[in-house]
Amino acid sequence: MALASAEASPTPSSDHVARMSELLGDAPERRSERLRDLRLAEELPIEPNPLYRKYGYFAGVDLAHLDLARVGSPVAVPSPLPGAIQLVHDISGLRVHLPPELERLGVQLASPIPSSAGRTPAEDRLSALAQALVNRSYRLTLPDGLPTPVRVQEISVLSEPDQSLSIDREIRVGAESQVLFTEEIFSRPAGAHQRFLGSATRWDLGLDAKAVHLTVHAPDSSVVSVYRRDAVAGERARLAWIYAGLGGFRTKIRNRTRLQGTGAAVDDLQTFFGAGQQSYDSAIDMTHQGTDTHGRSITRGVFRDEARGMSRGLVRIEAEARKTVSFISEHAMLLSKGARSDTIPILEILCRDVKATHSTSVAPVDPERVFYLESRGHPTSSAIRMIGEGFLAYVLEHAPIASLRDLLYPTLSRRWDGESIAWGPREFPTLPELSVVGTETDPEWRFDAKLR
């Protein structure tokens, strides 16, 4: 597979973006912002840091055929989970179900977000394009001291040819409130051209707030995706990022977390399964600013055929961030000679009173483990599959969601078998009710009640 660091990636024209802005009813200032971001998408490189450009696997991206004015009928969706907020993004727009009992408690949801104020400036081509093409946005505010945890289920479905779906969201969690947010991305196979998914999220966690953000990425092999996620954690706030990459063509993920408050903590857990010509490019940035903060990043990927993976993590500990404990782990398993992965952990430590460690590896499947399973009667292909699935399950077992490994296994199994996860009129491969609990490695994660 050729590298794409120096290649131009065709993008929609300014006329198409202006037409989309007109259909969305943008103010003149917002339209100017979009056109500015589009110019950046034409000028910026795929990877801004020259040290990593040779690792960027974005060959073959061609988004010139996107139909930014396409409209259509809403897709069928499952009924909302009991007591949960449901948000659905599809070709028809944004549909929201906000339970009346949550409204009475002061939960607020506003759409659209009027401007791009507060967003991190784009540093690369695809992130700038995602900002230019934002066509769904909302702000969710949870007040202080909610008596029970809040469940938010967001479902995004790419159902039409040449479709572009770019979502921008802001979520504020008040002091002592708790939320489980699931972001679920699916598609219907449609057309010969690539489609685009942009997802930008900004979390603001107050005192003693707890939030879990689980992403299940399972679109078909024509989808180019860009995730940009930022979070600021206040005093004793806790956040878990969980990402399961199970589909798509090219996927870029950028996670930035600032631990500002004393005692703040973050878990960044990511898994990838790559097959065919898929590629994943993930960068994690954890910045410790407050004292007694804790950060943990665990990334694991399994790649076969001609799939590619890139994982780099940066832990920065500021000079005043005493008593910090931080760990970063990046490991990849290669199941074929054509697969490739690069892992680059980085520690930047400006304070002495800390503990920070990292580990990394890229290797083929262990032949001794394969031989052991073969000696127990398993065929070679079955043995390799069991080892690969167990390798990824290690990450999911560290997630603060009960039985997450079992819940995601059917999707992983179908991807392993080369099947698509198509969204149908009655087939909804969405997540069920979930429970946030502690794990053996992290019993403190337990929330006060079951999250639905």
C-alpha positions in Angstrom: 0.0 0.0 0.0 1.4 3.4 -1.0 1.8 6.0 1.7 -0.4 9.1 1.5 1.5 11.7 3.3 2.3 13.8 0.2 -0.8 12.9 -1.8 -3.7 15.3 -2.4 -7.1 14.0 -1.2 -9.8 15.4 -3.5 -12.5 17.3 -1.5 -15.9 18.9 -2.3 -15.8 22.2 -4.1 -16.5 25.6 -2.3 -19.7 25.9 -4.3 -21.0 22.6 -2.8 -20.1 23.7 0.7 -21.8 27.1 0.2 -24.9 25.3 -1.0 -24.9 23.0 2.0 -24.5 26.1 4.3 -27.5 27.7 2.6 -29.7 24.6 3.1 -28.7 24.5 6.7 -29.7 28.2 7.2 -26.3 29.3 8.4 -25.6 32.9 9.3 -23.1 34.6 7.1 -20.3 34.3 9.8 -20.8 30.5 10.0 -20.7 30.2 6.2 -17.4 32.1 6.2 -16.1 29.7 8.8 -17.0 26.7 6.6 -15.2 28.1 3.6 -12.2 29.0 5.7 -12.0 25.4 7.0 -12.4 24.1 3.4 -9.4 26.2 2.3 -7.4 24.7 5.2 -8.5 21.2 4.0 -7.0 22.0 0.7 -3.7 23.4 2.1 -2.9 21.4 5.2 -1.1 18.0 5.1 -2.7 14.7 6.1 -0.2 14.6 9.0 1.1 17.9 10.4 4.0 16.5 12.3 6.8 15.6 9.8 8.2 12.9 12.2 5.0 10.8 11.6 4.2 11.5 8.0 5.8 8.3 6.8 3.4 6.4 9.0 0.2 7.9 7.7 -1.8 5.3 5.8 -4.4 7.4 3.9 -3.8 6.4 0.3 -6.9 6.3 -1.9 -9.0 8.9 0.0 -11.3 10.6 -2.6 -14.2 12.7 -1.3 -14.8 14.8 -4.3 -18.1 13.0 -5.1 -19.8 13.8 -1.7 -23.3 15.1 -2.2 -23.6 17.7 0.5 -27.2 18.6 -0.5 -28.6 15.1 -0.4 -31.8 14.6 1.6 -33.9 11.5 2.1 -36.2 9.6 4.3 -35.3 8.8 7.9 -34.1 5.3 8.6 -36.0 3.0 11.0 -34.5 2.9 14.5 -35.2 0.9 17.6 -37.3 2.3 20.4 -35.4 4.4 22.9 -34.0 2.6 25.9 -36.1 3.1 29.1 -35.3 6.5 30.6 -32.5 7.2 28.1 -31.8 10.1 25.8 -31.7 8.9 22.2 -30.1 10.9 19.4 -30.3 9.7 15.8 -28.3 11.2 12.9 -29.2 10.1 9.4 -30.0 11.5 6.0 -33.1 13.3 7.3 -31.4 15.2 10.0 -31.2 14.9 13.8 -33.9 13.3 15.8 -34.0 13.7 19.6 -35.8 11.8 22.3 -35.4 13.5 25.7 -37.4 11.9 28.5 -39.7 14.4 30.3 -38.4 13.3 33.7 -34.9 14.4 32.7 -36.1 17.7 31.4 -37.8 18.3 34.8 -34.4 17.6 36.4 -32.8 20.4 34.3 -31.2 18.4 31.6 -30.9 20.6 28.5 -30.3 19.8 24.9 -29.9 22.6 22.3 -29.4 22.2 18.6 -27.7 23.4 16.5 -24.6 25.0 18.0 -24.5 28.4 16.3 -20.8 28.9 15.8 -17.4 27.1 15.9 -16.3 29.0 19.1 -14.5 26.7 21.5 -13.3 24.2 18.9 -9.7 23.2 18.7 -8.3 24.6 15.5 -7.7 21.9 12.8 -4.1 20.9 12.3 -4.6 18.4 9.4 -6.5 18.1 6.2 -9.2 15.7 7.2 -9.9 17.4 10.5 -10.4 20.7 8.7 -12.7 19.0 6.2 -14.8 17.6 9.1 -15.2 21.1 10.5 -16.2 22.5 7.1 -18.8 19.8 6.6 -20.5 19.9 10.0 -24.2 19.3 9.4 -25.4 18.0 12.8 -24.6 19.7 16.1 -25.9 19.9 19.6 -25.0 21.0 23.1 -26.0 18.7 26.0 -25.9 20.1 29.6 -26.4 18.0 32.7 -26.9 20.0 35.9 -25.1 19.5 39.2 -26.2 16.7 41.5 -28.4 14.6 39.3 -29.9 11.9 41.6 -29.4 9.0 39.1 -27.0 8.4 36.2 -28.0 9.4 32.7 -27.8 7.1 29.7 -27.3 8.7 26.3 -27.5 6.6 23.1 -26.4 8.3 19.9 -26.9 6.4 16.6 -25.5 7.5 13.3 -26.4 5.7 10.1 -24.9 6.4 6.6 -27.7 5.1 4.4 -27.3 6.9 1.0 -24.7 7.1 -1.7 -22.2 9.9 -1.5 -23.5 10.9 1.9 -21.5 13.1 4.3 -22.3 13.1 8.0 -20.3 15.4 10.3 -21.4 15.8 13.9 -20.2 18.4 16.4 -21.2 18.0 20.1 -20.5 19.7 23.4 -21.3 17.9 26.6 -21.1 19.4 30.1 -21.5 17.2 33.1 -22.2 19.1 36.3 -20.7 18.4 39.7 -21.4 14.9 41.1 -23.5 13.9 38.0 -22.9 10.8 36.0 -23.4 9.8 32.4 -22.9 6.9 30.1 -22.7 8.0 26.4 -22.6 5.5 23.6 -21.7 6.6 20.0 -22.7 3.9 17.5 -21.9 4.2 13.8 -23.4 1.9 11.1 -24.2 2.1 7.4 -25.9 0.5 4.5 -23.8 -0.4 1.5 -24.6 2.2 -1.1 -22.8 3.3 -4.4 -19.3 3.0 -5.6 -17.9 6.2 -4.1 -16.5 6.9 -0.6 -18.6 8.5 2.1 -17.5 10.6 5.0 -18.1 10.6 8.7 -16.9 13.4 11.0 -17.3 13.2 14.8 -16.1 16.0 17.1 -16.8 15.9 20.9 -15.9 18.2 23.7 -16.4 17.1 27.3 -16.4 19.4 30.3 -16.5 17.5 33.6 -17.2 19.3 36.9 -16.3 18.4 40.4 -16.7 14.6 41.1 -18.4 14.1 37.7 -18.2 10.7 36.1 -18.5 10.0 32.3 -18.1 7.0 30.1 -17.9 7.5 26.3 -18.1 4.3 24.4 -17.7 4.3 20.6 -18.6 1.4 18.4 -17.4 2.1 14.8 -18.8 -0.5 12.4 -19.6 1.1 9.0 -18.8 -0.5 5.7 -15.5 -0.4 3.8 -16.4 2.8 1.8 -16.4 5.2 4.8 -13.6 7.6 5.6 -13.9 8.8 9.3 -12.3 11.5 11.4 -12.8 11.5 15.2 -11.7 14.6 17.3 -12.4 14.3 21.0 -11.3 16.8 23.7 -12.0 16.6 27.4 -11.3 18.8 30.5 -11.6 17.0 33.8 -12.2 19.0 37.0 -11.4 18.1 40.6 -11.9 14.3 41.2 -13.7 13.9 37.9 -13.4 10.6 36.1 -13.6 9.9 32.4 -13.3 6.7 30.3 -12.9 6.8 26.6 -13.6 3.4 25.0 -13.3 2.8 21.3 -14.0 -0.4 19.3 -12.9 0.0 15.7 -14.6 -2.7 13.7 -15.2 -1.2 10.2 -14.6 1.6 7.7 -11.9 2.3 5.1 -9.7 5.0 6.6 -10.1 6.1 10.2 -8.3 8.9 12.0 -8.7 9.3 15.8 -7.4 12.2 17.9 -8.1 12.1 21.7 -6.9 15.0 23.9 -7.6 14.9 27.7 -6.6 17.6 30.2 -6.6 16.6 33.8 -6.9 20.0 35.5 -8.4 19.2 38.8 -6.8 17.6 41.8 -7.5 13.8 41.8 -8.9 13.7 38.2 -8.5 10.5 36.3 -8.9 9.2 32.7 -8.9 5.8 31.1 -8.3 5.7 27.3 -9.1 2.2 26.0 -9.0 1.5 22.2 -9.3 -1.7 20.2 -9.0 -2.1 16.4 -9.6 -5.0 14.1 -8.3 -4.3 10.6 -8.8 -6.5 7.5 -8.6 -6.0 3.7 -7.4 -2.5 2.9 -8.5 -0.9 6.2 -6.3 1.5 8.1 -6.5 3.1 11.6 -4.5 6.1 12.7 -4.8 6.9 16.4 -3.2 9.6 18.5 -3.7 10.0 22.3 -2.7 13.1 24.2 -3.0 13.0 28.0 -1.9 16.2 29.8 -1.6 16.1 33.6 -2.0 19.6 35.1 -3.5 19.0 38.6 -1.9 17.1 41.5 -2.6 13.5 42.3 -4.1 12.8 38.8 -4.2 9.4 37.2 -4.1 8.4 33.5 -4.1 5.0 31.7 -4.1 4.3 28.0 -4.3 0.8 26.6 -4.4 0.3 22.8 -4.5 -3.0 21.0 -5.0 -3.9 17.4 -5.2 -7.0 15.3 -4.4 -6.6 11.6 -4.5 -9.1 8.7 -4.5 -9.0 4.9 -3.1 -5.6 3.8 -4.5 -3.7 6.8 -2.5 -0.9 8.5 -2.4 0.5 12.0 -0.7 3.5 13.6 -0.9 4.2 17.3 0.9 6.9 19.1 0.4 8.2 22.6 1.7 11.2 24.4 1.7 11.6 28.2 2.7 15.1 29.3 3.1 15.8 33.0 3.3 19.5 33.8 5.7 21.0 36.4 3.1 21.4 39.1 1.4 18.0 38.5 2.9 16.3 41.6 1.9 12.7 42.5 0.8 11.9 39.0 0.5 8.2 38.0 0.3 7.6 34.3 0.7 4.5 32.1 0.5 4.0 28.3 0.4 0.6 26.6 0.3 0.1 22.8 0.5 -3.4 21.3 -0.4 -4.8 17.9 -0.7 -8.3 16.5 -0.1 -9.0 12.8 -1.8 -12.1 11.2 -0.4 -11.8 7.7 2.8 -10.7 6.0 1.0 -7.9 4.2 -0.3 -6.3 7.5 1.6 -3.6 9.3 1.4 -1.5 12.5 3.5 1.2 14.1 3.3 2.0 17.8 5.0 5.1 19.3 4.5 5.9 23.0 6.0 9.2 24.3 6.5 10.4 27.9 7.2 14.1 28.5 7.8 14.6 32.2 8.4 18.0 33.7 7.9 17.0 37.4 10.0 14.7 39.6 7.3 13.5 42.0 5.5 11.2 39.5 5.3 7.7 38.3 5.0 7.2 34.5 5.6 4.1 32.5 5.0 2.8 29.0 5.1 -0.5 27.0 4.8 -1.3 23.3 5.2 -4.2 20.9 4.3 -5.2 17.3 4.6 -8.9 16.5 3.0 -11.8 14.7 0.9 -14.3 16.6 2.9 -16.5 19.0 3.5 -19.8 17.3 3.8 -21.6 20.6 0.3 -20.5 21.6 -1.0 -21.7 18.2 0.8 -25.1 18.7 -0.7 -25.4 22.2 -4.3 -24.9 20.9 -3.6 -27.2 17.9 -2.5 -29.9 20.3 -5.9 -29.5 22.0 -7.7 -30.3 18.7 -8.3 -26.8 17.3 -7.5 -26.2 13.6 -4.8 -23.6 12.9 -7.3 -20.9 11.7 -9.5 -21.4 14.8 -6.4 -21.2 17.1 -5.2 -18.0 15.5 -8.7 -16.5 15.8 -9.0 -17.4 19.5 -5.7 -15.8 20.3 -6.6 -12.7 18.3 -9.9 -12.3 20.0 -8.4 -12.8 23.4 -5.8 -10.2 22.6 -8.4 -7.6 22.0 -10.6 -8.8 24.8 -7.9 -7.8 27.3 -8.7 -4.1 26.6 -12.5 -4.6 26.9 -12.1 -6.3 30.2 -10.5 -3.2 31.6 -13.5 -1.1 30.6 -16.0 -0.1 33.3 -19.0 -1.6 31.5 -20.3 -5.0 32.6 -19.9 -7.8 30.0 -18.7 -5.4 27.3 -16.6 -8.2 25.7 -19.7 -10.4 25.3 -21.8 -7.5 24.0 -19.3 -6.6 21.2 -18.3 -10.2 20.3 -21.1 -10.8 17.7 -20.0 -7.7 15.8 -16.3 -8.7 16.0 -17.1 -12.3 14.9 -19.0 -11.1 11.8 -16.2 -8.8 10.9 -13.7 -11.6 11.3 -15.8 -13.7 9.0 -15.8 -10.9 6.4 -19.5 -10.1 6.9 -20.9 -6.6 6.9 -22.9 -5.1 9.8 -25.6 -3.6 7.6 -28.4 -1.5 9.0 -31.8 -2.9 7.9 -35.4 -1.9 8.2 -35.8 -4.3 11.1 -32.2 -5.2 11.9 -30.7 -2.9 14.5 -27.2 -3.9 15.6 -27.2 -1.4 18.4 -26.2 -1.8 22.0 -28.7 -2.9 24.7 -29.1 -1.6 28.2 -25.7 -1.3 29.9 -24.4 -1.3 33.4 -21.4 0.7 34.5 -19.6 -1.2 37.2 -16.1 -1.6 38.6 -13.6 -4.1 37.2 -11.2 -6.3 39.0 -8.4 -3.9 38.1 -10.4 -0.8 38.9 -13.2 -1.5 41.5 -13.6 2.3 42.1 -15.3 2.7 38.8 -18.7 1.5 40.0 -21.4 4.1 39.6 -24.2 4.6 42.1 -26.8 2.9 40.1 -27.5 0.9 36.9 -27.2 3.0 33.7 -29.9 2.3 31.1 
